[in-house]
Amino acid sequence: MHLTHLGLPVLDAGRSLDFYSTYFGFDPATAQRYPDGTVIIRNADGFDLALHAGQDPGAPPPFMHFGFHLDSGAEVRAVLQRVRTDGVEIIEHDDDSDGVSFKCADPDGHRIEVYWEA
């Protein structure tokens, strides 16, 4: 059994599609649009992200997040630099010999972790 998709309430599906394609490898060419305002996009691993527009997601509970595992600390640092340069909110950042990680917020406040562990 494999987790293959995540549904997120968002205010603006186009804005979220741009965010996830810019920073997290989701391909806008895969976008499927549905009459209820949902847009589903896929990444190279075949993971589907369902962005349901027109809903205020509200503030997530403090621990609520989802994550992307990368193959090295250097890859995590490169993504971190890119999101920082573009002004994406960084919630936390750890960098030591056991691992490198950061959490950022998407345009609707959903927390995303990018990490590598030794």
DOTOR-209952 format. One line per 8 residues: number of its first residue (from 0); their letters; for each residue x, y negated, z of N, C-alpha, C, O, CB. Coordinates in Angstrom, 1 decimal. Glycine has a CB too. Example, Ala and Ser with C-alpha at 12.3 -4.5 7.8 and 13.67 -1.06 7.14 Angstrom:
<nodes>
0> AS> 13.2:5.7:7.8:12.3:4.5:7.8:13.2:3.3:7.8:14.2:3.3:8.5:11.3:4.5:9.0 | 12.8:2.2:7.1:13.7:1.1:7.1:12.9:0.0:7.9:13.4:-1.1:8.0:14.1:0.6:5.7
</nodes>
This chain:
<nodes>
0> MHLTHLGL> 0.8:1.2:0.0:0.0:0.0:0.0:0.9:-1.2:0.0:1.9:-1.3:0.7:-1.0:0.0:1.2 | 0.5:-2.2:-0.8:1.3:-3.4:-0.9:0.4:-4.7:-0.8:-0.7:-4.7:-1.4:2.2:-3.4:-2.2 | 0.9:-5.7:-0.1:0.2:-6.9:-0.1:0.4:-7.6:-1.5:1.6:-7.8:-1.8:0.6:-7.8:1.1 | -0.6:-7.9:-2.2:-0.5:-8.4:-3.6:-1.1:-9.8:-3.8:-0.8:-10.4:-4.9:-1.1:-7.5:-4.5 | -1.8:-10.3:-2.9:-2.3:-11.7:-3.1:-2.6:-12.4:-1.8:-2.8:-11.8:-0.7:-3.5:-11.7:-4.0 | -2.7:-13.7:-1.9:-3.0:-14.6:-0.8:-4.0:-15.6:-1.3:-3.7:-16.2:-2.3:-1.7:-15.2:-0.1 | -5.0:-15.9:-0.5:-6.0:-16.9:-0.9:-5.8:-18.1:0.1:-5.8:-17.9:1.3:-7.4:-16.4:-0.8 | -5.7:-19.3:-0.5:-5.5:-20.5:0.3:-6.6:-21.5:0.0:-6.8:-21.8:-1.2:-4.1:-21.1:0.1
8> PVLDAGRS> -7.2:-22.1:1.0:-8.1:-23.2:0.7:-7.2:-24.5:0.5:-6.2:-24.7:1.3:-9.1:-23.5:1.9 | -7.5:-25.2:-0.5:-6.7:-26.4:-0.9:-7.7:-27.5:-1.3:-8.8:-27.3:-1.7:-5.7:-26.1:-2.0 | -7.2:-28.8:-1.1:-8.0:-29.9:-1.6:-8.0:-30.1:-3.1:-9.0:-30.3:-3.7:-7.6:-31.2:-0.9 | -6.8:-29.9:-3.7:-6.6:-30.1:-5.1:-5.8:-29.0:-5.7:-4.6:-28.8:-5.4:-5.9:-31.5:-5.4 | -6.4:-28.1:-6.5:-5.8:-26.9:-7.0:-4.6:-27.3:-7.9:-3.6:-26.6:-8.0:-6.8:-26.0:-7.7 | -4.8:-28.3:-8.7:-3.7:-28.7:-9.6:-2.5:-29.2:-8.9:-1.3:-28.8:-9.3:-4.2:-29.9:-10.5 | -2.6:-29.9:-7.8:-1.5:-30.4:-7.0:-0.8:-29.2:-6.4:0.4:-29.1:-6.4:-2.0:-31.4:-5.9 | -1.6:-28.2:-5.9:-1.0:-27.0:-5.3:-0.3:-26.2:-6.3:0.8:-25.6:-6.0:-2.1:-26.2:-4.5
16> LDFYSTYF> -0.9:-26.0:-7.5:-0.3:-25.3:-8.6:1.1:-25.9:-8.9:2.0:-25.1:-9.1:-1.2:-25.2:-9.8 | 1.2:-27.2:-9.0:2.4:-27.8:-9.3:3.5:-27.5:-8.2:4.6:-27.2:-8.5:2.2:-29.3:-9.4 | 3.0:-27.6:-6.9:3.9:-27.4:-5.8:4.5:-26.0:-5.8:5.7:-25.8:-5.7:3.2:-27.7:-4.5 | 3.6:-25.0:-5.9:4.1:-23.6:-5.9:4.9:-23.2:-7.1:5.7:-22.3:-7.0:2.9:-22.7:-5.7 | 4.6:-23.8:-8.2:5.4:-23.5:-9.4:6.7:-24.2:-9.4:7.7:-23.6:-9.8:4.6:-23.9:-10.7 | 6.8:-25.4:-8.8:8.1:-26.1:-8.7:9.0:-25.5:-7.8:10.2:-25.4:-8.1:7.8:-27.5:-8.3 | 8.6:-25.1:-6.6:9.5:-24.6:-5.5:9.5:-23.1:-5.3:10.5:-22.6:-4.7:9.1:-25.3:-4.3 | 8.5:-22.4:-5.7:8.4:-21.0:-5.2:8.2:-20.0:-6.4:7.8:-18.8:-6.1:7.3:-20.9:-4.3
24> GFDPATAQ> 8.4:-20.4:-7.6:8.5:-19.4:-8.7:7.2:-18.9:-9.2:7.2:-17.9:-10.0:9.3:-18.3:-8.3 | 6.1:-19.6:-8.9:4.8:-19.2:-9.5:4.7:-19.8:-10.9:5.1:-21.0:-11.1:3.6:-19.6:-8.6 | 4.3:-19.0:-11.9:4.3:-19.4:-13.3:2.9:-20.0:-13.7:1.9:-19.4:-13.7:4.5:-18.2:-14.2 | 3.0:-21.3:-14.0:1.7:-22.0:-14.3:1.1:-21.4:-15.6:-0.1:-21.6:-15.8:2.0:-23.5:-14.5 | 1.8:-20.8:-16.4:1.3:-20.1:-17.6:0.4:-19.0:-17.3:-0.4:-18.6:-18.1:2.4:-19.7:-18.6 | 0.5:-18.5:-16.1:-0.4:-17.3:-15.7:-1.7:-17.8:-15.1:-2.5:-17.0:-14.7:0.3:-16.5:-14.7 | -1.9:-19.1:-15.0:-3.1:-19.7:-14.2:-4.4:-19.2:-14.9:-4.6:-19.3:-16.1:-3.0:-21.2:-14.3 | -5.2:-18.6:-14.0:-6.6:-18.3:-14.4:-7.5:-19.2:-13.6:-7.4:-19.2:-12.3:-6.9:-16.7:-14.1
32> RYPDGTVI> -8.4:-19.8:-14.2:-9.3:-20.7:-13.6:-10.7:-20.1:-13.5:-11.2:-19.5:-14.5:-9.4:-22.1:-14.3 | -11.4:-20.3:-12.4:-12.7:-19.7:-12.2:-13.7:-20.9:-11.9:-13.4:-21.9:-11.5:-12.7:-18.8:-11.0 | -15.0:-20.6:-12.2:-16.0:-21.6:-12.1:-16.2:-22.2:-10.7:-16.6:-23.4:-10.5:-17.4:-21.1:-12.5 | -15.8:-21.5:-9.7:-15.9:-22.0:-8.3:-14.8:-22.9:-7.9:-14.7:-23.3:-6.7:-16.0:-20.8:-7.3 | -13.9:-23.2:-8.8:-12.7:-24.1:-8.5:-11.5:-23.4:-8.1:-10.4:-24.0:-7.9:-13.1:-25.0:-7.4 | -11.5:-22.0:-8.1:-10.3:-21.3:-7.7:-9.4:-21.2:-8.9:-9.8:-21.0:-10.1:-10.7:-19.8:-7.2 | -8.1:-21.3:-8.7:-7.1:-21.1:-9.7:-6.1:-20.0:-9.1:-5.6:-20.2:-8.0:-6.3:-22.4:-10.0 | -5.9:-19.0:-9.9:-5.0:-17.9:-9.5:-3.7:-18.0:-10.3:-3.8:-18.0:-11.6:-5.6:-16.5:-9.5
40> IRNADGFD> -2.6:-18.0:-9.7:-1.3:-18.0:-10.4:-0.5:-16.9:-9.9:-0.6:-16.4:-8.7:-0.5:-19.4:-10.2 | 0.5:-16.4:-10.7:1.3:-15.2:-10.4:2.7:-15.5:-10.4:3.2:-16.4:-11.2:0.9:-14.0:-11.3 | 3.5:-14.8:-9.6:5.0:-15.0:-9.7:5.6:-13.8:-10.4:4.8:-12.9:-10.8:5.6:-15.1:-8.3 | 6.9:-13.7:-10.5:7.6:-12.7:-11.3:7.4:-11.3:-10.6:7.5:-10.3:-11.3:9.0:-13.0:-11.5 | 7.1:-11.3:-9.3:6.9:-10.0:-8.6:5.5:-9.5:-8.8:5.2:-8.4:-8.3:7.2:-10.2:-7.1 | 4.6:-10.2:-9.4:3.3:-9.8:-9.6:2.4:-10.2:-8.4:1.2:-9.7:-8.3:3.2:-8.4:-9.8 | 2.9:-11.1:-7.6:2.0:-11.6:-6.4:1.1:-12.7:-6.9:1.6:-13.6:-7.6:3.0:-12.1:-5.3 | -0.1:-12.6:-6.6:-1.1:-13.6:-7.0:-1.4:-14.5:-5.8:-1.6:-14.1:-4.7:-2.4:-12.9:-7.4
48> LALHAGQD> -1.4:-15.8:-6.1:-1.7:-16.9:-5.2:-3.1:-17.5:-5.7:-3.1:-18.1:-6.7:-0.6:-17.9:-5.1 | -4.1:-17.3:-4.9:-5.4:-17.8:-5.2:-5.6:-19.2:-4.5:-5.7:-19.2:-3.2:-6.5:-16.8:-4.8 | -5.7:-20.2:-5.2:-5.9:-21.6:-4.7:-7.3:-22.0:-4.8:-7.8:-22.2:-6.0:-4.9:-22.6:-5.4 | -8.1:-22.1:-3.7:-9.5:-22.4:-3.8:-9.7:-23.9:-3.5:-9.5:-24.3:-2.4:-10.3:-21.5:-2.8 | -10.0:-24.6:-4.6:-10.1:-26.1:-4.5:-11.3:-26.6:-3.8:-12.4:-25.9:-3.8:-10.0:-26.7:-5.9 | -11.2:-27.8:-3.3:-12.3:-28.5:-2.7:-12.6:-28.2:-1.3:-13.7:-28.6:-0.7:-13.5:-28.2:-3.5 | -11.7:-27.4:-0.6:-11.9:-27.1:0.8:-10.9:-27.8:1.6:-9.7:-27.8:1.3:-11.9:-25.6:1.0 | -11.2:-28.4:2.7:-10.3:-28.9:3.7:-9.8:-27.8:4.5:-10.5:-27.2:5.2:-10.9:-30.1:4.6
56> PGAPPPFM> -8.5:-27.4:4.4:-8.0:-26.3:5.1:-7.8:-26.5:6.6:-7.7:-25.5:7.3:-6.6:-25.9:4.6 | -7.9:-27.7:7.0:-7.8:-28.0:8.5:-6.4:-27.7:8.9:-5.5:-27.3:8.2:-8.8:-27.2:9.3 | -6.1:-28.0:10.2:-4.8:-27.7:10.8:-4.6:-26.2:11.1:-5.5:-25.7:11.7:-4.6:-28.6:12.0 | -3.6:-25.6:10.6:-3.4:-24.2:10.9:-2.9:-24.0:12.3:-2.3:-24.9:12.9:-2.3:-23.6:9.9 | -3.2:-22.8:12.9:-2.6:-22.5:14.2:-1.1:-22.6:14.2:-0.5:-22.4:13.1:-3.1:-21.1:14.7 | -0.5:-23.0:15.3:1.0:-23.2:15.3:1.9:-22.1:14.6:2.8:-22.4:14.0:1.4:-23.4:16.6 | 1.5:-20.9:14.8:2.4:-19.8:14.3:2.0:-19.4:12.9:2.8:-18.7:12.2:2.3:-18.6:15.2 | 0.9:-19.8:12.4:0.4:-19.3:11.1:1.3:-19.8:10.0:1.6:-21.0:9.8:-1.0:-19.9:10.8
64> HFGFHLDS> 1.9:-18.8:9.2:2.7:-19.2:8.1:2.8:-17.9:7.2:2.4:-16.8:7.5:4.1:-19.6:8.5 | 3.4:-18.1:6.0:3.7:-17.0:5.1:5.1:-17.3:4.6:5.6:-18.4:4.6:2.7:-16.8:3.9 | 5.8:-16.2:4.1:7.2:-16.4:3.8:7.7:-15.8:2.5:7.1:-14.9:1.9:8.0:-15.9:4.9 | 8.9:-16.3:2.1:9.6:-15.8:0.9:11.0:-15.4:1.3:11.7:-16.2:1.9:9.6:-16.9:-0.2 | 11.3:-14.1:1.1:12.7:-13.6:1.5:13.6:-13.8:0.3:13.2:-13.5:-0.9:12.6:-12.1:1.9 | 14.8:-14.4:0.5:15.8:-14.5:-0.6:17.0:-13.6:-0.3:17.1:-13.1:0.9:16.2:-16.0:-0.7 | 17.8:-13.4:-1.3:18.9:-12.5:-1.2:20.2:-13.0:-0.4:21.0:-12.2:-0.1:19.3:-12.0:-2.5 | 20.2:-14.3:-0.2:21.4:-14.8:0.5:21.1:-16.1:1.2:20.1:-16.8:0.9:22.6:-15.0:-0.5
72> GAEVRAVL> 21.9:-16.4:2.2:21.8:-17.7:2.9:22.0:-18.9:1.9:21.4:-19.9:2.0:22.8:-17.8:4.0 | 22.9:-18.7:0.9:23.2:-19.8:-0.1:21.9:-20.1:-0.9:21.6:-21.2:-1.2:24.3:-19.3:-1.0 | 21.1:-19.0:-1.2:19.9:-19.3:-1.9:18.9:-20.1:-1.1:18.2:-21.0:-1.6:19.3:-17.9:-2.4 | 18.8:-19.7:0.2:17.9:-20.4:1.1:18.3:-21.9:1.2:17.5:-22.8:1.1:17.9:-19.8:2.5 | 19.6:-22.1:1.3:20.1:-23.5:1.4:19.9:-24.3:0.2:19.6:-25.5:0.2:21.7:-23.5:1.7 | 19.9:-23.7:-1.0:19.7:-24.3:-2.3:18.2:-24.8:-2.3:17.9:-25.9:-2.8:20.0:-23.4:-3.5 | 17.3:-23.9:-1.9:15.9:-24.3:-2.0:15.6:-25.4:-0.9:14.9:-26.3:-1.2:15.0:-23.0:-1.6 | 16.2:-25.2:0.2:16.1:-26.3:1.3:16.5:-27.6:0.7:15.8:-28.6:0.9:16.9:-25.9:2.5
80> QRVRTDGV> 17.7:-27.7:0.1:18.2:-29.0:-0.4:17.2:-29.5:-1.5:16.9:-30.7:-1.5:19.6:-28.7:-1.1 | 16.7:-28.7:-2.3:15.7:-29.1:-3.3:14.5:-29.7:-2.7:14.0:-30.8:-3.1:15.4:-28.0:-4.3 | 13.9:-29.0:-1.8:12.6:-29.5:-1.2:12.9:-30.8:-0.4:12.1:-31.7:-0.4:12.0:-28.5:-0.3 | 14.0:-30.8:0.4:14.4:-32.0:1.1:14.5:-33.2:0.2:14.0:-34.3:0.5:15.7:-31.8:1.9 | 15.3:-33.0:-0.9:15.5:-34.1:-1.9:14.2:-34.7:-2.4:14.1:-35.9:-2.6:16.4:-33.6:-3.0 | 13.2:-33.8:-2.6:11.9:-34.2:-3.1:10.9:-34.7:-2.0:9.8:-35.0:-2.3:11.3:-33.1:-3.8 | 11.4:-34.8:-0.7:10.6:-35.3:0.3:9.5:-34.4:0.9:8.6:-34.8:1.6:9.9:-36.5:-0.2 | 9.7:-33.1:0.7:8.8:-32.1:1.3:9.1:-32.1:2.8:10.2:-32.0:3.2:8.9:-30.7:0.6
88> EIIEHDDD> 8.0:-32.0:3.6:8.2:-32.0:5.0:8.8:-30.7:5.5:8.3:-29.6:5.2:6.8:-32.2:5.7 | 9.9:-30.8:6.2:10.6:-29.6:6.8:10.2:-29.6:8.2:10.3:-30.5:9.0:12.2:-29.7:6.7 | 9.6:-28.4:8.6:9.1:-28.2:10.0:10.2:-27.7:10.9:10.3:-28.1:12.1:7.9:-27.3:10.0 | 11.0:-26.8:10.4:12.1:-26.2:11.2:13.1:-25.7:10.3:12.9:-25.4:9.2:11.6:-25.2:12.3 | 14.4:-25.5:10.9:15.5:-25.1:10.1:16.5:-24.4:11.0:16.9:-25.0:12.0:16.2:-26.3:9.3 | 16.9:-23.2:10.6:17.9:-22.5:11.4:19.0:-22.0:10.4:18.7:-21.5:9.3:17.3:-21.3:12.2 | 20.2:-22.1:10.8:21.3:-21.6:10.0:22.5:-21.1:10.8:23.2:-21.9:11.4:21.8:-22.8:9.0 | 22.6:-19.8:10.9:23.7:-19.2:11.7:24.1:-17.9:11.0:23.6:-17.6:10.0:23.3:-19.0:13.2
96> SDGVSFKC> 25.0:-17.2:11.6:25.6:-16.0:11.0:24.5:-14.8:10.9:24.7:-13.9:10.1:26.7:-15.5:11.8 | 23.5:-14.9:11.7:22.4:-13.9:11.6:21.4:-14.1:10.5:20.7:-13.2:10.1:21.8:-13.7:12.9 | 21.3:-15.4:10.1:20.3:-15.7:9.1:20.2:-17.2:8.8:20.6:-18.0:9.6:19.0:-15.1:9.5 | 19.5:-17.5:7.7:19.2:-18.8:7.3:17.8:-18.9:7.0:17.2:-18.1:6.3:20.1:-19.3:6.1 | 17.1:-19.9:7.6:15.6:-20.0:7.3:15.2:-21.5:7.5:15.9:-22.3:8.1:14.8:-19.1:8.2 | 14.1:-21.8:6.8:13.4:-23.0:7.1:11.9:-22.8:6.8:11.5:-22.0:6.1:14.0:-24.2:6.2 | 11.2:-23.7:7.5:9.7:-23.8:7.2:9.4:-25.2:6.7:9.9:-26.2:7.2:8.9:-23.4:8.5 | 8.6:-25.2:5.7:8.1:-26.5:5.2:6.6:-26.4:5.1:6.0:-25.4:5.3:8.8:-26.8:3.8
104> ADPDGHRI> 6.0:-27.6:4.8:4.5:-27.7:4.6:4.2:-27.9:3.2:4.9:-28.8:2.5:3.9:-28.8:5.5 | 3.2:-27.2:2.7:2.7:-27.5:1.3:1.8:-28.8:1.4:1.6:-29.3:2.5:1.9:-26.3:0.7 | 1.3:-29.3:0.3:0.5:-30.5:0.3:-0.7:-30.5:1.2:-1.2:-31.5:1.6:0.1:-30.8:-1.1 | -1.2:-29.3:1.6:-2.4:-29.2:2.4:-2.0:-28.8:3.8:-2.9:-28.5:4.7:-3.3:-28.1:1.9 | -0.7:-28.7:4.2:-0.3:-28.4:5.5:0.0:-26.9:5.8:0.3:-26.6:6.9:-1.3:-28.9:6.4 | -0.2:-26.1:4.8:0.1:-24.6:5.0:1.6:-24.5:5.2:2.4:-25.1:4.5:-0.4:-23.8:3.8 | 2.0:-23.7:6.2:3.4:-23.6:6.5:4.0:-22.4:5.7:3.4:-21.3:5.7:3.6:-23.3:8.0 | 5.2:-22.7:5.1:5.9:-21.7:4.3:7.3:-21.5:4.9:8.0:-22.5:5.1:5.9:-22.1:2.8
112> EVYWEA> 7.6:-20.2:5.1:9.0:-19.9:5.5:9.8:-19.4:4.3:9.3:-18.6:3.6:9.0:-18.9:6.7 | 11.0:-19.8:4.2:12.0:-19.3:3.3:13.2:-18.8:4.1:13.7:-19.5:4.9:12.5:-20.4:2.2 | 13.5:-17.5:3.9:14.5:-17.0:4.8:15.4:-15.9:4.2:15.1:-15.3:3.2:13.8:-16.4:6.0 | 16.5:-15.7:4.8:17.5:-14.6:4.6:18.0:-14.1:6.0:18.3:-15.0:6.8:18.7:-15.0:3.7 | 18.0:-12.8:6.2:18.6:-12.3:7.4:19.7:-11.3:7.1:19.7:-10.6:6.1:17.5:-11.5:8.2 | 20.7:-11.4:8.0:21.9:-10.5:7.8:21.5:-9.1:8.1:22.4:-8.2:8.0:23.1:-11.0:8.7
</nodes>
